[in-house]
Amino acid sequence: MRRMPQARGHKARYREEAFYDLERIAKQRIEERQMRLKSNNVYIGSKIFECQYISKQYDDVVIMKDFYYNFSRFEKMGIVGSNGTGKSTFLKMLLGLVQPDEGRFDIGDTVRFGYFSQEGLQFDESQKVIDVVRNIAEYIDMGGGKHFTATQFLQYFLFTPEQQHNYVYKLSGGERRKLYLCTVLMKNPNFLVLDEPTNDLDIVTLQILEEYLQDFPGCVIVVSHDRYFMDKVVDHLLVFKGNGEIKDFPGNYTQYREWLTLQPKETSEKVQKEQKTVRENKNRGDVNGKRKMTYKEKYEFERLEKEIAALEEEQHQLEEALCSGSLSIDELTEKSKLLPQLKDELDEKTMRWLELSEIEN
């Protein structure tokens, strides 16, 4: 939107207004959160981290190419993109677990990372749940003079006193993920890096985590395919499109989808010529060229829009039923099993919708 239009090319006025309205709302949300969090007097310096022209690739797969970004204080960033586009690799480079091919990360002296990863679920199964947390800290500072003991913090994340004195080996997969999350938070970091934190967590725990992150007095980066979770937590997105292309978008996941639908269809004569050349190259076997949607893809795109809307409504109804308190044990069990399946299907269709939306219609 900020590029000057090329000769005889222009953007519709309503699209420009929609973009700038969205940007204004996103910035206002960031500023309001910054004012609220500064009142907690949690110490984190103004310098967070700076990506200084990072490049990384594995064989022929380009993850990043000369990527620059300066992360600001109290920022809440979401990272989205298809599998294999480099989201987790970016986090590992930030944390120093993977080295970039070129460039460097300049990280502030006051930054204390807390990293929740898909591979980090490791416990001594002979320990009790409460001892796992107490081995990290006896209490956690919540900011504003508020403290939680290890027991209170576990209760906050719905571990009953009986569960707290159970051995780790007795926990279910979801309970282990929840305990792992508690151990990360009990280290009292001021910068949380969360890689797919919503996997295997029940609805109530997800709501608690959303509230915790919304008022977390520090910085957050979240990688997730859970659009509802991202909408409630993040201020803006890094969209990993593959082949080293990364887009910084000033809004949440839902706003990004809406923004995609506002993209102008008209192009300048120069761009049209470039597209014609690309199509000709594709016909000669250049698979990297952009192209127009086929009739089949247009049909699929329209069908996906309807299916996604129906799935979102079904998910909303299912979550309301689960939170109503009126279900029997059997009904609660059945619907609890159905919800993650529904989310997986919704994520899969949403990612396909995003892929198709980037093809010229």
C-alpha positions as CSV (number, residue, x, y, z in Angstrom):
1,M,0.0,0.0,0.0
2,R,2.9,2.4,0.7
3,R,4.5,1.9,-2.7
4,M,3.9,4.7,-5.3
5,P,1.5,3.2,-8.0
6,Q,3.2,2.5,-11.3
7,A,2.1,4.2,-14.5
8,R,-1.6,4.0,-15.0
9,G,-1.9,1.7,-12.0
10,H,-4.0,2.6,-9.0
11,K,-5.7,1.2,-5.9
12,A,-9.4,1.6,-5.3
13,R,-10.1,4.3,-2.6
14,Y,-12.1,2.0,-0.4
15,R,-9.3,-0.5,-0.3
16,E,-6.8,2.1,0.7
17,E,-9.2,3.3,3.5
18,A,-9.8,-0.3,4.7
19,F,-6.0,-0.8,4.9
20,Y,-5.3,2.4,6.8
21,D,-8.3,1.8,9.2
22,L,-6.9,-1.6,10.0
23,E,-3.4,-0.3,10.6
24,R,-4.7,2.5,12.9
25,I,-6.8,0.0,15.0
26,A,-3.8,-2.4,15.3
27,K,-1.5,0.5,16.4
28,Q,-4.0,1.7,18.9
29,R,-4.3,-1.8,20.4
30,I,-0.5,-2.0,20.8
31,E,-0.3,1.5,22.4
32,E,-3.1,0.7,24.9
33,R,-1.5,-2.6,25.9
34,Q,1.9,-0.9,26.3
35,M,0.4,1.7,28.7
36,R,-1.3,-1.0,30.7
37,L,1.8,-3.2,31.0
38,K,4.1,-0.4,31.8
39,S,2.1,0.2,35.0
40,N,3.2,-3.2,36.3
41,N,6.8,-2.0,36.7
42,V,8.3,-5.2,35.3
43,Y,11.9,-4.5,34.2
44,I,12.6,-5.0,30.6
45,G,14.8,-2.6,28.7
46,S,13.8,-0.7,25.6
47,K,16.1,-2.8,23.5
48,I,14.6,-6.2,22.8
49,F,16.2,-7.8,19.7
50,E,17.1,-6.8,16.2
51,C,17.3,-9.2,13.3
52,Q,20.2,-7.9,11.3
53,Y,19.8,-9.1,7.7
54,I,19.3,-12.8,8.5
55,S,19.7,-15.5,5.8
56,K,19.2,-19.2,6.2
57,Q,18.6,-22.1,3.9
58,Y,18.8,-25.9,4.0
59,D,20.1,-27.3,0.7
60,D,17.8,-25.7,-1.9
61,V,15.1,-24.6,0.6
62,V,15.4,-20.9,1.4
63,I,14.1,-20.1,4.9
64,M,15.1,-16.4,5.1
65,K,16.9,-14.0,2.8
66,D,18.4,-10.7,4.2
67,F,15.6,-10.5,6.7
68,Y,15.6,-7.4,8.9
69,Y,13.3,-6.7,11.9
70,N,13.5,-4.6,15.1
71,F,11.3,-6.0,17.8
72,S,9.8,-3.4,20.2
73,R,9.0,-3.4,23.9
74,F,5.9,-5.3,25.0
75,E,5.3,-6.5,21.4
76,K,3.0,-9.5,20.9
77,M,3.8,-11.1,17.6
78,G,2.1,-14.1,15.9
79,I,3.9,-16.2,13.3
80,V,1.9,-18.1,10.7
81,G,2.5,-20.0,7.5
82,S,2.4,-23.4,6.0
83,N,4.5,-26.3,7.5
84,G,8.1,-26.2,6.2
85,T,8.3,-22.5,5.6
86,G,10.8,-21.9,8.5
87,K,8.7,-20.7,11.5
88,S,10.3,-22.9,14.1
89,T,13.7,-22.4,12.6
90,F,13.3,-18.7,13.0
91,L,12.6,-19.2,16.7
92,K,15.6,-21.5,17.2
93,M,17.9,-18.9,15.5
94,L,16.5,-16.2,17.8
95,L,17.2,-18.4,20.8
96,G,20.7,-19.3,19.6
97,L,19.9,-23.0,19.1
98,V,20.5,-22.7,15.3
99,Q,23.0,-20.4,13.7
100,P,22.0,-18.3,10.7
101,D,24.1,-18.6,7.5
102,E,24.4,-14.8,7.3
103,G,23.5,-11.9,9.6
104,R,23.1,-11.9,13.4
105,F,20.6,-11.3,16.2
106,D,21.4,-8.4,18.5
107,I,19.5,-9.1,21.8
108,G,19.1,-6.7,24.7
109,D,20.9,-7.4,27.9
110,T,17.7,-7.4,30.0
111,V,15.9,-10.0,27.9
112,R,15.1,-13.4,29.7
113,F,13.6,-15.9,27.3
114,G,11.0,-18.5,28.2
115,Y,10.7,-21.2,25.4
116,F,7.8,-23.5,25.0
117,S,8.6,-25.9,22.2
118,Q,7.1,-29.0,20.6
119,E,10.2,-31.0,21.6
120,G,10.7,-29.8,25.2
121,L,8.3,-32.1,27.0
122,Q,10.8,-33.9,29.3
123,F,10.3,-34.7,33.0
124,D,11.5,-37.0,35.7
125,E,8.4,-39.2,35.9
126,S,9.2,-40.3,39.4
127,Q,8.7,-36.8,40.7
128,K,5.5,-35.3,42.0
129,V,3.9,-32.5,40.0
130,I,4.4,-29.9,42.8
131,D,8.1,-30.9,43.2
132,V,8.7,-30.3,39.4
133,V,7.5,-26.7,39.8
134,R,9.1,-26.1,43.2
135,N,12.5,-27.2,41.8
136,I,12.2,-24.2,39.5
137,A,10.9,-21.6,42.0
138,E,8.8,-21.4,45.2
139,Y,6.8,-18.4,43.8
140,I,6.3,-16.4,40.7
141,D,6.1,-12.6,40.5
142,M,2.9,-11.7,38.5
143,G,3.7,-7.9,38.5
144,G,2.0,-5.1,40.4
145,G,3.1,-6.6,43.7
146,K,1.2,-9.8,43.1
147,H,2.8,-13.1,43.8
148,F,1.7,-16.7,43.4
149,T,3.3,-19.6,45.2
150,A,4.0,-22.8,43.3
151,T,0.8,-24.4,44.6
152,Q,-1.3,-21.3,43.8
153,F,0.1,-21.1,40.3
154,L,-0.6,-24.8,39.6
155,Q,-4.2,-24.2,40.9
156,Y,-4.4,-21.2,38.5
157,F,-3.8,-23.6,35.7
158,L,-6.4,-26.1,37.1
159,F,-4.2,-28.6,38.8
160,T,-6.2,-29.8,41.8
161,P,-4.4,-30.3,45.2
162,E,-4.8,-34.1,44.5
163,Q,-3.2,-33.8,41.0
164,Q,-0.4,-31.7,42.4
165,H,0.7,-34.6,44.6
166,N,0.4,-37.2,41.9
167,Y,3.5,-38.5,40.2
168,V,4.3,-37.2,36.7
169,Y,3.9,-40.7,35.1
170,K,0.2,-40.6,36.0
171,L,-0.5,-37.5,34.0
172,S,-2.3,-37.6,30.6
173,G,-0.7,-36.1,27.5
174,G,-2.7,-32.8,27.9
175,E,-1.8,-32.6,31.6
176,R,1.9,-33.0,30.8
177,R,1.7,-30.2,28.2
178,K,0.0,-28.0,30.9
179,L,2.7,-28.8,33.4
180,Y,5.4,-28.1,30.9
181,L,3.8,-24.7,30.3
182,C,3.8,-24.0,34.0
183,T,7.5,-24.8,34.3
184,V,8.3,-22.4,31.5
185,L,6.2,-19.6,33.1
186,M,7.6,-20.2,36.6
187,K,11.0,-19.2,35.4
188,N,9.6,-15.7,35.3
189,P,10.8,-14.8,31.8
190,N,10.1,-11.3,30.3
191,F,10.0,-12.7,26.8
192,L,7.9,-15.8,26.0
193,V,8.5,-17.8,22.8
194,L,5.7,-20.3,22.3
195,D,5.8,-22.8,19.5
196,E,2.3,-24.4,19.0
197,P,1.3,-23.9,22.7
198,T,-2.4,-24.8,22.1
199,N,-1.8,-28.5,21.1
200,D,-3.5,-30.9,23.5
201,L,-4.8,-28.2,25.9
202,D,-8.4,-28.2,26.9
203,I,-10.7,-25.3,26.3
204,V,-10.7,-23.9,29.9
205,T,-6.9,-24.0,30.1
206,L,-6.7,-22.3,26.7
207,Q,-8.9,-19.5,28.0
208,I,-6.7,-19.1,31.1
209,L,-3.6,-19.0,28.9
210,E,-5.2,-16.4,26.6
211,E,-5.9,-14.1,29.6
212,Y,-2.4,-14.7,31.0
213,L,-0.7,-13.7,27.8
214,Q,-3.0,-10.7,27.1
215,D,-1.8,-9.1,30.4
216,F,1.7,-10.7,30.4
217,P,4.1,-7.8,31.3
218,G,6.7,-8.6,28.7
219,C,7.1,-9.6,25.1
220,V,5.5,-12.6,23.3
221,I,6.1,-14.5,20.1
222,V,3.5,-17.2,19.2
223,V,3.7,-19.8,16.4
224,S,0.2,-21.4,16.0
225,H,-2.4,-22.5,13.5
226,D,-5.1,-21.8,16.1
227,R,-6.7,-18.6,14.6
228,Y,-9.0,-17.9,17.6
229,F,-6.1,-18.1,20.1
230,M,-3.9,-15.9,17.9
231,D,-6.7,-13.3,17.5
232,K,-6.9,-12.8,21.3
233,V,-3.2,-12.7,22.0
234,V,-1.2,-11.1,19.2
235,D,-1.0,-7.5,17.8
236,H,0.5,-8.3,14.4
237,L,1.8,-11.2,12.3
238,L,4.9,-12.3,10.5
239,V,3.5,-14.4,7.6
240,F,6.0,-17.0,6.3
241,K,5.1,-17.6,2.7
242,G,7.9,-19.9,1.8
243,N,11.0,-19.5,-0.4
244,G,12.3,-16.8,2.0
245,E,9.3,-14.5,1.6
246,I,8.1,-13.0,4.9
247,K,5.4,-10.4,5.3
248,D,4.9,-8.2,8.3
249,F,1.2,-7.6,8.7
250,P,-0.2,-5.0,11.3
251,G,-3.2,-7.1,12.6
252,N,-4.3,-10.5,13.8
253,Y,-5.1,-13.7,11.9
254,T,-8.7,-12.9,11.1
255,Q,-7.8,-9.4,9.9
256,Y,-5.1,-10.9,7.7
257,R,-7.6,-13.1,6.0
258,E,-9.9,-10.1,5.5
259,W,-7.1,-8.1,4.1
260,L,-6.3,-10.8,1.6
261,T,-9.9,-10.4,0.2
262,L,-9.2,-6.6,-0.2
263,Q,-6.2,-7.1,-2.5
264,P,-6.7,-5.2,-5.7
265,K,-7.3,-7.2,-8.9
266,E,-6.3,-4.4,-11.2
267,T,-2.6,-4.2,-12.2
268,S,-0.5,-1.9,-14.3
269,E,0.4,-2.6,-17.9
270,K,4.0,-3.4,-16.8
271,V,2.8,-5.9,-14.2
272,Q,0.4,-7.5,-16.7
273,K,3.3,-8.0,-19.1
274,E,5.4,-9.5,-16.3
275,Q,2.5,-11.9,-15.5
276,K,2.2,-12.8,-19.2
277,T,5.9,-13.6,-19.3
278,V,5.6,-15.7,-16.1
279,R,2.7,-17.7,-17.5
280,E,4.6,-18.3,-20.7
281,N,7.6,-19.5,-18.7
282,K,5.3,-21.7,-16.6
283,N,4.0,-23.3,-19.8
284,R,7.6,-24.0,-20.7
285,G,8.1,-25.7,-17.4
286,D,9.0,-22.9,-15.0
287,V,7.3,-24.1,-11.8
288,N,8.2,-20.9,-9.9
289,G,6.0,-18.7,-12.0
290,K,2.8,-17.1,-10.7
291,R,-0.4,-18.0,-12.5
292,K,-4.1,-17.5,-12.6
293,M,-6.6,-19.8,-10.8
294,T,-7.9,-22.7,-12.8
295,Y,-11.6,-23.2,-13.0
296,K,-11.2,-26.1,-10.5
297,E,-9.3,-24.0,-8.1
298,K,-11.9,-21.2,-8.3
299,Y,-14.6,-23.7,-7.5
300,E,-12.5,-25.1,-4.6
301,F,-11.8,-21.6,-3.2
302,E,-15.5,-20.7,-3.2
303,R,-16.4,-24.0,-1.6
304,L,-13.7,-23.6,1.1
305,E,-15.1,-20.2,2.1
306,K,-18.5,-21.8,2.8
307,E,-17.0,-24.8,4.5
308,I,-14.8,-22.7,6.8
309,A,-17.7,-20.5,7.8
310,A,-19.8,-23.6,8.6
311,L,-16.9,-25.2,10.6
312,E,-16.4,-21.9,12.6
313,E,-20.1,-21.8,13.5
314,E,-19.9,-25.5,14.5
315,Q,-16.9,-24.9,16.7
316,H,-18.5,-21.9,18.3
317,Q,-21.6,-24.0,19.2
318,L,-19.5,-26.8,20.4
319,E,-17.4,-24.6,22.7
320,E,-20.6,-23.0,24.1
321,A,-22.0,-26.4,24.8
322,L,-18.8,-27.5,26.6
323,C,-18.8,-24.4,28.8
324,S,-22.5,-24.5,29.6
325,G,-22.2,-27.0,32.4
326,S,-25.4,-28.8,31.3
327,L,-23.8,-31.8,29.6
328,S,-23.6,-35.3,31.0
329,I,-20.3,-37.0,31.5
330,D,-20.7,-39.0,28.3
331,E,-21.7,-36.0,26.3
332,L,-18.8,-33.9,27.7
333,T,-16.4,-36.7,26.8
334,E,-17.8,-37.1,23.3
335,K,-17.7,-33.4,22.5
336,S,-14.2,-32.9,24.0
337,K,-12.9,-35.6,21.6
338,L,-14.7,-33.9,18.7
339,L,-13.4,-30.4,19.2
340,P,-9.7,-31.1,18.4
341,Q,-10.7,-33.0,15.3
342,L,-12.9,-30.0,14.2
343,K,-10.0,-27.6,14.9
344,D,-7.6,-29.8,12.8
345,E,-10.0,-29.8,9.9
346,L,-10.6,-26.0,10.2
347,D,-6.8,-25.4,10.2
348,E,-6.3,-27.6,7.2
349,K,-9.0,-25.8,5.2
350,T,-7.9,-22.4,6.3
351,M,-4.3,-23.0,5.2
352,R,-5.5,-24.2,1.8
353,W,-7.7,-21.1,1.5
354,L,-4.7,-18.9,2.2
355,E,-2.7,-20.7,-0.4
356,L,-5.4,-20.3,-3.1
357,S,-6.0,-16.7,-2.1
358,E,-2.5,-15.8,-3.2
359,I,-3.1,-17.0,-6.7
360,E,-4.4,-14.4,-9.1
361,N,-8.2,-14.8,-9.5
